[in-house]
């Protein structure tokens, strides 16, 4: 007996797998899977808007390759860099290609993928807590993962179920909300909490500036300042019990990302401000090598001047940094960084669409642009090796193009 599976179902299964596989934390595997999926889902045409956005990352890749010709790097590092810089390119392309006109409710399509990822994450957390003996923030994150932007997008879409016309029953919607909320919380990632706030504000249309928007944004900023002040007053300690460790990370967030002077001999200061140290060394190296404008190309590395434990490896030279802006600066200099910023400003373009579905996508794009400002500074934005939000954005570009064709 033959079992017939339609194209929409196949795309759903492939989309779910492509969203989940990066969280196995084996980049070679996710890169191979994504490239294979791209090869079998190629389309005959792409929207002009998508190609404009997609071309930004193509230009950055080509510029990095061109600059790299002027240096003598080992082939291994050159090939590895190319696979790294292909990450947003492959994610956007794959997300776009996995959209299909047969999909009855594209936002349901997205939610199912997010829920599957959340269930997988909760299994990892459960294993870590009940079998691995994880008892603090650091240990839980080692087992479960350090962040997941895709799940937060899905959680917010579920919160705005009416706005997105999801069509789930109340029971199913509530069940999915609980799964995603618990999973998102257990990443214990500061940027995911920030992302959640940004996307909620965006979907309420607050980033379309008017008196109401200014009032809400102002109130939010005041609450953030008050909250941060309260955390400082509480004064959580390093490696404290319960949520103290997480609150300590919140307390140290500004210094961690924006410090300009770090004493390498003070291990506490070095550890707390390591991300800033990466940025400092990148600028120092490019300045010393007179490479600030064009960068040092594909295959380049930053010399940290000492070995540092990153994941399960001890490294002195690193090819990519926590900071997406600095990674692009290293490979392509100020020229490439300027081009890269276009990938953020692209989402802030004026929109005159009156269609409700198109407006919602526009709001998601605005929220994405605002979030990318933060995400690129601390988690590499689209260039993070386990990032999956590029799949979502590519999918939304395709859905938006299909909606416009239907309206016409």
C-alpha positions as CSV (number, residue, x, y, z in Angstrom):
1,X,0.0,0.0,0.0
2,X,1.4,3.4,-1.0
3,X,1.5,6.2,1.5
4,X,1.0,9.6,-0.1
5,X,2.6,12.6,1.6
6,X,1.9,16.0,0.1
7,X,4.5,18.7,-0.5
8,X,3.4,20.8,2.5
9,X,3.8,17.9,4.9
10,X,7.3,17.0,3.6
11,X,8.3,20.7,3.9
12,X,7.0,20.7,7.5
13,X,9.0,17.7,8.4
14,X,12.1,19.0,6.7
15,X,11.7,22.5,8.3
16,X,11.4,20.9,11.8
17,X,14.5,18.8,11.3
18,X,16.5,21.8,10.0
19,X,15.4,23.9,13.0
20,X,16.3,21.1,15.5
21,X,19.6,19.8,14.0
22,X,21.8,22.9,14.9
23,X,21.1,22.2,18.6
24,X,22.9,18.9,18.3
25,X,25.8,21.4,18.5
26,X,27.8,19.7,15.7
27,X,28.2,22.5,13.1
28,X,29.5,20.1,10.4
29,X,26.3,18.1,10.7
30,X,23.9,21.1,10.5
31,X,25.9,22.6,7.7
32,X,25.7,19.4,5.7
33,X,22.0,18.9,6.4
34,X,21.2,22.5,5.5
35,X,23.1,22.4,2.2
36,X,21.5,19.1,1.3
37,X,18.1,20.5,2.0
38,X,18.8,23.6,-0.1
39,X,19.9,21.4,-3.0
40,X,16.6,19.4,-3.0
41,X,14.3,22.4,-2.5
42,X,15.7,24.8,-5.1
43,X,13.1,27.2,-6.6
44,X,12.9,28.6,-10.1
45,X,12.3,32.2,-8.9
46,X,12.8,34.4,-5.8
47,X,11.2,37.7,-4.9
48,X,13.2,40.9,-5.7
49,X,12.9,42.0,-2.1
50,X,14.4,38.7,-0.8
51,X,17.2,38.9,-3.3
52,X,18.1,42.4,-2.2
53,X,18.3,41.3,1.4
54,X,20.1,38.1,0.6
55,X,22.7,39.9,-1.6
56,X,23.9,41.8,1.5
57,X,25.4,38.6,2.9
58,X,26.7,37.4,-0.5
59,X,28.6,40.7,-0.9
60,X,30.1,40.3,2.6
61,X,31.2,36.7,1.7
62,X,32.8,37.8,-1.6
63,X,34.5,40.8,0.0
64,X,36.0,38.5,2.7
65,X,37.2,36.1,0.0
66,X,38.7,38.9,-2.1
67,X,40.6,40.4,0.9
68,X,41.8,37.0,1.9
69,X,43.7,36.6,-1.3
70,X,46.2,39.2,0.0
71,X,47.1,37.0,3.0
72,X,48.6,33.5,3.2
73,X,46.3,31.5,5.5
74,X,46.1,27.8,5.9
75,X,43.5,26.2,3.6
76,X,41.8,24.6,6.6
77,X,41.0,28.0,8.2
78,X,39.9,29.4,4.8
79,X,37.4,26.6,4.2
80,X,36.2,26.8,7.8
81,X,35.6,30.5,7.5
82,X,33.6,30.1,4.3
83,X,31.3,27.6,6.0
84,X,30.9,30.0,8.9
85,X,30.1,33.0,6.7
86,X,27.7,30.9,4.7
87,X,25.5,30.4,7.8
88,X,23.0,33.3,7.2
89,X,23.1,32.8,3.5
90,X,22.1,29.1,3.8
91,X,19.5,29.8,6.5
92,X,17.7,32.5,4.6
93,X,17.8,30.5,1.4
94,X,16.5,27.4,3.0
95,X,13.8,29.1,4.9
96,X,12.6,30.8,1.7
97,X,12.6,27.5,-0.3
98,X,10.7,25.6,2.4
99,X,7.7,27.9,2.0
100,X,5.0,26.3,-0.2
101,X,1.7,27.5,-1.4
102,X,0.1,24.3,-0.2
103,X,0.8,25.3,3.4
104,X,-2.7,26.2,4.7
105,X,-1.5,28.2,7.7
106,X,2.1,29.4,7.5
107,X,2.2,30.6,11.1
108,X,1.0,27.2,12.3
109,X,3.9,25.7,10.3
110,X,6.3,27.9,12.2
111,X,4.7,27.1,15.6
112,X,5.0,23.3,15.1
113,X,8.7,23.6,14.5
114,X,9.2,25.7,17.6
115,X,7.2,23.3,19.8
116,X,9.3,20.4,18.5
117,X,12.5,22.3,19.4
118,X,11.1,23.1,22.8
119,X,10.3,19.5,23.6
120,X,13.8,18.4,22.5
121,X,15.3,21.2,24.7
122,X,13.2,20.2,27.8
123,X,14.3,16.6,27.3
124,X,17.9,17.8,27.5
125,X,17.2,19.9,30.6
126,X,15.4,17.0,32.2
127,X,18.3,14.7,31.5
128,X,20.7,17.3,32.9
129,X,18.7,17.9,36.1
130,X,17.5,14.3,37.0
131,X,20.4,12.2,35.6
132,X,23.4,14.6,35.1
133,X,22.8,16.2,38.5
134,X,22.7,19.8,37.2
135,X,21.9,22.1,40.0
136,X,22.8,25.6,39.0
137,X,22.4,28.0,36.0
138,X,25.8,27.1,34.4
139,X,25.2,23.4,34.6
140,X,21.6,23.5,33.3
141,X,22.8,25.6,30.3
142,X,25.6,23.2,29.6
143,X,23.1,20.4,29.1
144,X,20.2,22.3,27.6
145,X,21.9,24.9,25.5
146,X,22.6,28.6,25.8
147,X,19.9,30.3,23.8
148,X,17.2,29.7,21.2
149,X,15.8,32.7,19.3
150,X,13.4,30.6,17.2
151,X,11.5,29.4,20.3
152,X,11.0,33.0,21.5
153,X,9.6,34.0,18.1
154,X,7.2,31.0,18.3
155,X,6.2,31.9,21.9
156,X,5.3,35.4,20.9
157,X,3.4,34.3,17.8
158,X,1.3,32.1,20.1
159,X,0.7,35.0,22.5
160,X,-0.8,36.9,19.5
161,X,-2.8,33.9,18.3
162,X,-5.7,36.1,17.2
163,X,-3.5,38.5,15.4
164,X,-1.9,35.7,13.4
165,X,-5.1,33.8,13.0
166,X,-3.5,30.5,14.2
167,X,-6.7,28.6,14.4
168,X,-5.6,26.3,17.2
169,X,-8.1,25.1,19.8
170,X,-7.8,26.8,23.2
171,X,-6.4,23.6,24.7
172,X,-3.8,23.1,22.1
173,X,-2.7,26.8,22.2
174,X,-2.4,26.7,26.0
175,X,-0.4,23.4,25.9
176,X,2.0,24.9,23.3
177,X,2.3,28.1,25.3
178,X,3.3,26.2,28.5
179,X,5.8,24.1,26.7
180,X,7.4,27.0,24.9
181,X,7.4,29.3,28.0
182,X,9.0,26.7,30.2
183,X,11.6,25.8,27.6
184,X,12.4,29.5,26.8
185,X,12.9,30.2,30.5
186,X,15.3,27.3,31.0
187,X,17.7,28.7,28.5
188,X,18.3,31.4,31.1
189,X,19.6,33.7,28.4
190,X,19.5,37.4,29.0
191,X,19.2,38.1,25.2
192,X,16.1,35.9,24.9
193,X,14.3,37.8,27.6
194,X,15.2,41.1,25.8
195,X,14.1,39.5,22.5
196,X,10.7,38.6,24.0
197,X,10.1,42.2,25.2
198,X,11.2,43.6,21.9
199,X,9.0,41.3,19.8
200,X,5.9,41.9,22.0
201,X,6.4,45.7,21.7
202,X,6.9,45.3,17.9
203,X,3.7,43.3,17.4
204,X,1.7,45.9,19.3
205,X,2.9,48.4,16.7
206,X,4.8,50.4,19.3
207,X,7.9,50.9,17.1
208,X,5.8,52.8,14.6
209,X,6.5,56.1,16.5
210,X,3.6,58.2,17.8
211,X,2.7,59.6,21.2
212,X,1.5,56.2,22.5
213,X,4.6,54.5,21.3
214,X,6.9,57.1,22.9
215,X,5.0,56.6,26.2
216,X,5.2,52.8,26.1
217,X,8.9,52.8,25.1
218,X,9.7,55.4,27.8
219,X,7.8,53.3,30.5
220,X,9.7,50.2,29.4
221,X,13.0,51.9,29.7
222,X,12.2,53.2,33.1
223,X,11.2,49.7,34.2
224,X,14.4,48.3,32.9
225,X,16.5,50.9,34.8
226,X,14.5,50.3,38.0
227,X,14.9,46.5,37.5
228,X,18.6,46.7,36.9
229,X,19.0,49.1,39.9
230,X,17.1,46.5,42.1
231,X,19.4,43.7,40.9
232,X,22.5,45.9,41.8
233,X,21.0,46.7,45.2
234,X,20.3,43.0,45.9
235,X,24.0,42.4,44.8
236,X,23.9,38.8,43.7
237,X,27.2,36.9,44.1
238,X,29.2,34.9,41.6
239,X,28.2,31.2,41.5
240,X,25.4,31.9,44.0
241,X,22.5,29.5,44.7
242,X,19.3,29.4,42.7
243,X,18.8,32.4,40.5
244,X,21.7,34.3,42.1
245,X,24.0,33.2,39.3
246,X,21.6,34.4,36.6
247,X,21.0,37.7,38.4
248,X,24.8,38.1,38.7
249,X,25.1,37.8,34.9
250,X,22.4,40.5,34.6
251,X,24.4,42.7,37.0
252,X,27.5,42.2,34.9
253,X,25.9,42.6,31.5
254,X,26.9,46.2,30.7
255,X,30.5,45.7,31.7
256,X,30.7,42.4,30.0
257,X,29.7,43.8,26.6
258,X,31.1,47.4,26.8
259,X,34.3,47.4,28.9
260,X,37.2,49.1,27.2
261,X,40.0,48.2,29.7
262,X,40.5,44.8,31.1
263,X,43.2,43.5,33.4
264,X,44.2,40.0,32.0
265,X,45.9,39.2,35.3
266,X,42.7,39.5,37.2
267,X,40.9,36.3,36.4
268,X,37.5,37.5,37.7
269,X,37.6,40.7,35.7
270,X,38.8,38.8,32.6
271,X,36.1,36.1,32.9
272,X,33.3,38.6,33.6
273,X,34.3,40.9,30.7
274,X,35.6,38.3,28.2
275,X,33.3,39.3,25.4
276,X,34.6,42.9,25.6
277,X,38.2,41.5,25.6
278,X,37.5,39.9,22.3
279,X,36.4,43.2,20.9
280,X,39.4,45.1,22.3
281,X,41.8,42.6,20.8
282,X,40.1,42.7,17.4
283,X,40.4,46.4,17.1
284,X,43.9,46.4,18.5
285,X,45.0,43.8,15.9
286,X,43.4,45.4,12.9
287,X,44.8,48.8,13.9
288,X,48.3,47.4,14.4
289,X,48.1,45.6,11.0
290,X,46.7,48.7,9.3
291,X,43.7,46.6,8.2
292,X,40.7,48.5,9.7
293,X,39.2,49.5,6.5
294,X,39.2,46.2,4.6
295,X,39.8,43.7,7.4
296,X,42.0,40.6,7.1
297,X,39.8,38.4,5.0
298,X,38.7,34.8,5.0
299,X,41.0,32.6,7.2
300,X,41.9,35.4,9.6
301,X,42.1,34.9,13.3
302,X,42.3,37.1,16.4
303,X,45.2,36.6,18.7
304,X,43.9,36.6,22.3
305,X,47.5,36.8,23.6
306,X,46.7,33.9,25.9
307,X,44.9,30.6,25.9
308,X,41.2,30.7,26.9
309,X,38.8,27.9,27.5
310,X,35.9,28.2,24.9
311,X,33.5,25.4,25.1
312,X,35.6,22.2,25.4
313,X,38.7,23.7,23.8
314,X,41.6,25.8,24.9
315,X,42.3,28.4,22.2
316,X,44.6,31.4,21.7
317,X,43.6,32.2,18.2
318,X,39.9,32.4,17.2
319,X,38.2,32.8,13.8
320,X,34.8,34.1,15.0
321,X,33.9,36.2,18.0
322,X,30.8,36.4,20.2
323,X,30.2,39.8,18.6
324,X,28.8,39.6,15.1
325,X,29.8,43.2,14.2
326,X,33.4,42.4,15.3
327,X,33.4,39.2,13.3
328,X,32.4,41.0,10.1
329,X,35.0,43.8,11.0
330,X,37.7,41.2,11.3
331,X,36.9,39.6,7.9
332,X,35.9,42.7,5.9
333,X,36.8,45.8,7.9
334,X,34.8,49.0,8.2
335,X,33.7,48.6,4.6
336,X,32.1,45.3,5.2
337,X,30.7,46.4,8.5
338,X,28.9,49.3,6.8
339,X,27.4,46.8,4.3
340,X,26.4,44.5,7.2
341,X,24.5,47.3,9.0
342,X,22.2,47.5,6.0
343,X,21.0,44.0,6.9
344,X,19.5,45.6,10.1
345,X,18.3,48.9,8.6
346,X,16.6,46.9,5.9
347,X,13.8,45.9,8.3
348,X,13.1,49.5,9.3
349,X,11.9,50.6,5.8
350,X,8.5,52.4,5.6
351,X,5.6,50.0,5.0
352,X,2.3,51.1,3.4
353,X,0.6,47.7,3.3
354,X,-3.0,47.7,4.6
355,X,-3.4,43.9,4.5
356,X,-3.4,42.6,8.1
357,X,-1.1,39.6,7.4
358,X,1.4,41.8,5.7
359,X,1.3,44.3,8.5
360,X,2.0,41.5,11.0
361,X,5.0,40.3,9.0
362,X,6.2,43.9,8.9
363,X,5.9,44.2,12.6
364,X,7.9,41.0,13.0
365,X,10.6,42.4,10.7
366,X,10.8,45.6,12.7
367,X,11.1,43.6,15.9
368,X,13.8,41.5,14.3
369,X,15.8,44.6,13.2
370,X,15.7,46.0,16.8
371,X,16.6,42.6,18.2
372,X,19.5,42.1,15.8
373,X,21.1,45.3,17.1
374,X,21.4,43.5,20.5
375,X,21.9,40.0,19.2
376,X,24.8,40.9,17.0
377,X,26.6,42.5,19.9
378,X,26.5,39.5,22.2
379,X,25.4,36.4,20.2
380,X,26.6,37.1,16.6
381,X,23.1,37.6,15.1
382,X,22.6,35.5,12.0
383,X,26.2,34.3,12.1
384,X,25.9,32.3,15.3
385,X,26.6,28.7,14.4
386,X,23.4,27.3,16.1
387,X,21.2,30.2,14.9
388,X,17.9,29.2,13.3
389,X,16.0,32.6,13.1
390,X,17.5,33.0,9.6
391,X,15.2,30.1,8.6
392,X,12.2,31.9,10.0
393,X,13.1,35.2,8.3
394,X,13.7,33.5,4.9
395,X,10.3,31.7,5.3
396,X,8.5,35.0,6.1
397,X,10.1,36.7,3.0
398,X,8.5,33.9,0.8
399,X,5.2,34.1,2.6
400,X,5.1,37.9,2.2
401,X,5.8,37.5,-1.5
402,X,3.0,35.0,-1.9
403,X,0.5,37.3,0.0
404,X,1.3,40.2,-2.3
405,X,0.7,38.0,-5.4
406,X,-2.7,37.0,-4.0
407,X,-3.7,40.6,-3.3
408,X,-2.6,41.6,-6.8
